[in-house]
């Protein structure tokens, strides 16, 4: 089984290289070739039955056909290349699906079931739907090539040839739309993060008990999530005995985030890791086979792009702590953040931390006429923290022990509460969200008003609009060519 998987991976890597450099990325031949074929189809229509003098005097006596037929032959040749490109791209996707299912089977054999995880069916369904779309596009490309080849043997000014050109061009246009519909979510199994861009988490926790751990886990596709469980077991096996496992895990992820942002170098990362891991563990974790620095960078890049409000909130807390700023309320730390620009949905993050030595209860209220739900009330029971993590004076980024930004932030995130709520916009334009923190009697403790702008995501909007336009124009042209042909047959009858 392992040998078969390695062979499949090797094949996918080769075809993915060709695909990414020439077909769907890089040169993008899968888009350029059908575009040029349509251009030559228009040329064939423009010169039907009438060729320019330079063609009549110099070329047509040698080749024996007019310019319109020449354009049709060129377009047919280009379409052969288009079909070949679609076939290679489809074959690469097929290899990706085979590798994905082989890894899922291998995970089940290792008692790490992936099929029962949230999001598995959506990933598997996406790959299958993409395969079906490529099959449809390839079929239309082949039919369009055959029709244009037949048209090349007909008189260029005949009605049959013109209807054939219309049908062929329409099929190519629909094939372009079919291909565009698959480009919003790209995926591969060549790299460990190849499925991240195609995975959209169906749910997320409303309260982050381990903030970085649950935030990154939510971004992981089911297959990577199963590998993350193995990584955590390795991490805990290397942990020092006097370190709390949850605290050590959060501190490690905090270090990886700071390393990604460039706040600390690799040497400082190793020193800080030495406080929670054994010497052997530091080397093993930093050079892990799967969760290496490249994969952490990819995870954080996607997480920051998807949920910028969470990281802004964390960085604001770090800045206040490093500057030695005092908290606004006695014994209670509160902050909130939301995206400045909302496209599909908004993620509201609220941080609440009880700095006193007594238990207290608070109510978080969210109100907005521009988002659903319009009104939201959540009640939290705040346990006192294990220790006072908020400093009385400025602290360094890194130092021995936990009296630095990294150690104190890890403790704050572990003992505090981060609420994560998804808000769905009801219209585009300016929008506002009101956030209130109250005690159980309804008295206001702190309130915030957040103004955002709701607008569609331009790249996806452009791609979806182009796809729908291609479907519409191609369908109208194909229907017209069929109707004209039926009318011609009925007229003869």
N, C-alpha and C positions, 0 to 999 in steps of 0.2 A: 504493500500500500504506500509506504514512504517513497519507494522508487518511482511509482506511477505519479505520485504527487510532484516529485522533483522534475519529472519529465514534462508534466503539464505546466509547471511554473516556468521552466526553461522556454517552452514554446510560447507561452503568453508574453514573456519578457521580450522575445524577439519581435513578435507581431505588434506588441504595444509600442516598441521603439519605432517601427515603421509607421504605425498609426499616429503616434504623437508628433512625429517629425514631418510627415508628408500628407496624411489623409485628413484627420479631423482637427489637428493642431498644426502649428508651424505653417507650411505652405497652404494647408486646407484645400487640397485637391478635390475633396468631396463636395465643396461649395463652388470652387472655381470652374471645374469641368462642366457641370450642368449650366452654369451661367454663360460660359462661352458657347455651349451647344445651342442655347436659346438665341444668342446673338446671331449665330449662323442660320438658324431657322428664320429669323426676321429678314436676314439677307436673301434667303431663298424666296420668301414671299415678295420682297421688293423687286427682284429681278426675274420674276416668273415670265417666261416666254420672250423676254427682251434682254439681251446681253449688251454690255458696253462695247464700244468699238475696239478697245485694246484687247478684250477677250476674244471677240469675233475674228480679228485679224491675226492674232499671234498664238492663241492657245487652243481655241475650239477646233481648228483644223487638225491639230495633233491628237487631242483627247477624245474628240467626237461627241461632246455634250456641252450644253450651255452653262452659264455661270450659276444659275439657280440650282441645277443638278450638282454642280461642284460644291456649292455651299451645303447641300443636303448630305453629300458623301462625307464632307469634313465633319459635319455635325454628328453623323452616324459613328464615325471613328472616335470622336470625343466621347460619345455616349458609351462606347465599348470600354474606354478607360474609366468612365464614371461607374459603370457596373462592376468593373474589376475592383475599384476602390471600395465600393459599398460591400462587396463580397469579403474583402480582406478585413474591413472594419467589423462586419458581422461575425466573421470567424474569430476575431480577437475577443469580442463580447461572449461568444460561445465558450472560448477557452476560460474566460473569467468566471463564467457560471460553473464550469466543470471544476475549476480550482476551488471556488467558494463552497460548492457542495461536498467536495472531497475533504476540505478542512472542517466543515460541519460534521461530517461522518467521523473524522479522526477525533474531533473533540468529544463526540458521543462515546467513542471507544475508550477515551481517557476519563470517562465519567464526568465530563464537563458539558452537559446538554445545552446546546445553543438554540435549538428549535423552540424551547419553552420561554426564551427570553423576550422581553418587550422589544419590538422593532424587527424581529427576525422575518416575520411574514411580509412586512413592508419592503425590506431590502430584497428578499427573494422575489417578491412580486415585481419590483422595479426592474430587476435584471431580466425577468421573463418578458415583461412588457416592452422593454427596449429591444430584446431579440425579435419580438413580433413586429415592432415598428420597422426595424431594419429589413426584415424579410419582406414586408409590404413595399418598402421603398425600392428594394432590389428587384422585386417582381415588376413594378411599374417601370423601372429603368430598362429592364430587359424587353418588355413589350414595346416601349417607346423606341428602342434601338431597332427592333424587328420592323416596326411600322415605317420608320425613316429609311431603313434599307430597302423596303419595298417601293417607297415613294421615289427613290433614286432611279428606279427602272421605268418610271412612268413619265409621260410628257409633263414638263414642269408647269405648263399653263393649264393643265386639265383640272376639272373640278375634283376628281378623285384624289389627285396629288395634293391639292390645297386642303381638302378635308383630312388627308393623312398627316400633313404637316401640323394642322391644328390639333389633332388628337395626340400626336407625338409630343408637341410642345406642352400640351396640357398635362400629360402624364409626367413629364419631367418636372413641371412646376409643382404638382402634387407630391412627387418624390422629395423635392427640396423641402416642402412644408413638413413632410413626415420625418425627415432627418432633423430639422430644426426643433421639432417637439421633443427630441431626446437629449438636447444639448444643455438643458438647465441643470441636470444632475449627472455628472460624469463619475465614472468609477473604474477601478481596476483592482487586481489582486497581486500586482507586481510588488508593491510596497505595503507595509503594514498599515499605513494610513490611506490606502487607496479607496476605501469605502466611505471615508468620513464625509466627503463632499456630497455623496449620494444619500447619506443617512439623515433623516429628520426624526428626532426623538418624538414618539407619540405622546409621552407624558413626561413630567419632571416633578421632583419633590416640591411641595409648597413651603417646606421648612428645611433649610440646610443645616443638619446637625454637624457634619464635617464638611465645611464649605468648599474647599478646593477639591476634596475627594469626590463629593457628589456632583459638583459642577463639571469636572472633567469626565466622570463616569457617564453623565448624561449625554456628552458629546460623542461617546464611543459607540461604534456599531456593535451589534451583538457578538460578532466573532472576536473583535478586539477586546470587548468587555470580559469575555471568558478568559482571555490571556492575561488581562489585568488582575484577575483573581489569583492566578498563579504567581504573578509578579508580587502581589501583596504577601503571599505566603513566603516567598523568598526574602522579601524585605523584613518581615517580622522574625524570620529565622536568624537574621544578622543583627537585629536590634539589641542594644545593651539592656541588661536585666533591670536596671533601675529607671528605665525610660517607659513612660506610659505609651502604649501602642498607638492610640488615637492621636496623642500629641506628637509623637514622632512622625507619624504619617503626614499630618498637616504641615509640620515643619519642613519635611522633605519637599512636599509640593510647593510650599512657599519659596523654598530655595530654588527649585526648578523655574518658578515663575520669575524670580528676580534675576536668575542667570539668563533667561530668555530676554528680559527687558534690558540687560546689560548693566544692572545695578551692582552686581558682584561678578568677579572673574572665577575661573575654574579652581584656582588655588583656594580662594575663600570658600567656595562651595565645598571643597573636600574637607577643609578645616571644620566648617559648621556641621557637615555630615558626620564627622568623627565624634561629635558630641552625642549622637543618637545611634550610630552604627559602629560595629567593630571595624578594625583596620581592613580586614579581608572583605567585610561587607561594603565598605566605601568603594573599593575598586570594582567589586562585582556589580553593585547597583549602578554605578556611573557607566559601566561598560556592558550593561545588560544586553542580551541577544536581541530582544524585541523592543523593550522600552529604553532605547538609547536616547542620546541628546537630540538627534534629528526627529524622532517621533514625539518627544516632549515639545519641541519647538512647533511641530505641526499641530499638536493638540491645543497648545496655548494660542497659536495664531487663529485657529478656527473658533476657539472659545471666546477670545477677545472680540473677534469680528461678529460673532453671534450675540454675545451678551456684554457689550461694552460698559453698561451701567454697573454691573457687578465689580468689574476691575477698577472703574473710576471710584466707586465707593471704598474699595480696599486701599487704593492709593491715597485717597483723601485722609483716611484714618492714619495711614503711615506717615503722611506729611505732618498732620497735627501732632502725632506722637514724637516725631523727630524734632519738631520745633518746640516741644514742651508746652503746647497749648492746653489750657484748662478746659474741662468739660462744661457744657452750658447748664446742665441740671445736676443737682446734688445727688450723687449716688446712682445716676442713670445716664447711659451713653446711647444716643440715638442718631441715626443718619439714614438718608434715603436717596435713591438715584433712579433715573429713568433715561432711556435713549433720547437724544435730542431730535433725531429724525426717525420716525416710525414708518415701516413699510407694510409688512404683513401682520405683525403683532408687536405689542409692547411688553417688555419684561420689567416689572417694578421690583426693586430690591430694597428692603428695609432692614437695617441692623439695629438690634436692641440688646443692651447688655446691662445687667444689674451689678453695679460696682459696690453696693452696700453689703452688709453682712446679714441682712434679713430678706426673707422671701417676700416678693410683691407681685401683684397682678396688674396687667395693663391691657387696654383694648386698642387695637390698631384699626382705624377706619379709613377707607379709601372711597372717595366720591368723585365721579366724573360724568358729565352729560354726554361726552364724546366717545366714551369707551364702554364696552360691556365686560363685566357687570358694572352697572351704574353705581351701585352702592355695595360695599363690602365691609364686614366687621369681623375681626379675628381677636380672640382673647388668648393671651399668653400668660403662663405662670412662670415667672422669672426666679430661678433658684440663684442664691448667692454664689459667686465664683469661688474657685478653690483658693485664689489669691488675688490681690489687687494688681492687675496687669497694667493699668494706666499709670504712667510715670508722673512724678511731680516736677520733673525737669527734662530737658532734652537728652535723648539717648542716642548712641551710635548705631549705625546699620549693623555692624558685626563686632562681637567681642566674645570673650570667654564666658561660658554659661548662657543663661537665658535673659540677662539684663541688656538685651539689644533689641533692635526693631524686629528682627526675625523671630526671636524667642517670644517677645511680648505679643506680637501680632498672632502668632500661632496659638498662644494661650487665650487671647481675646476671641478668636474665631471658634475655638473649642468650647469655651464657656458661654459665649453669647449666642444669640438667635438671629438668623438671617431668613427673612420671609421672602419668598419668590412667587410673585403672582403674575399671571399672564392676562393682559388686557387687550381686547379686540376692538380696533377702531371701527366706527360706524360711518365715517365720512373722511374725505381728504381735506387738508387745510390746517389751520391753527387749531390746537386742542389743548386742554388743560386737565390736570389731575390734582385733586386736593387730598393731602395725607394728614391725618390727625392721630396723635397718640394721647389717649385719655386714661385716667384711672377708672376703677370699676364704678365709681359714683357719677361718671360722666364729665368730670372736670378736665379741661384741656391742660395737658402737660407741655406739648409742643405741636406746632402745625407747620406744614410746608405746602406751597403752591408751586407746581411744576408745569411749565408751558413747553409744548413740543409741536413739531410739524409732522403731519401725516401725509405721505405721498407714496405712489407706487415705486417699486424698485425698477430703475430705468432699463438695465440690461435685460432682465427677465421679461419686462414688459415689451421691449422692442423685439426680443426673440419670439415671444408668444404672438405678438401682433403680426410679425412677418410670417409665422407659421400659419396662422388663421387666414391671412391674406392669400398666401400661396394655395391653401386648400380651396378658398372661394374662387379665385381666378381660374385655377386649374379645373375645378369641377364645372364651372360655367363653360369653359372652352371644350372640355370633353363631352359634356352634354350637348353643346351646340354641334360638334362634329358628328355625333351619333344621330341627332335629329336631322341634320342635313343629308346624311347618308340614307336614312330611312325614307326621307322625302324623295330622294333621287330614285331609290328602288321602287317606291310606289308609283312614281310618275312613269317609269318604264313599263311597269306592270299594267 
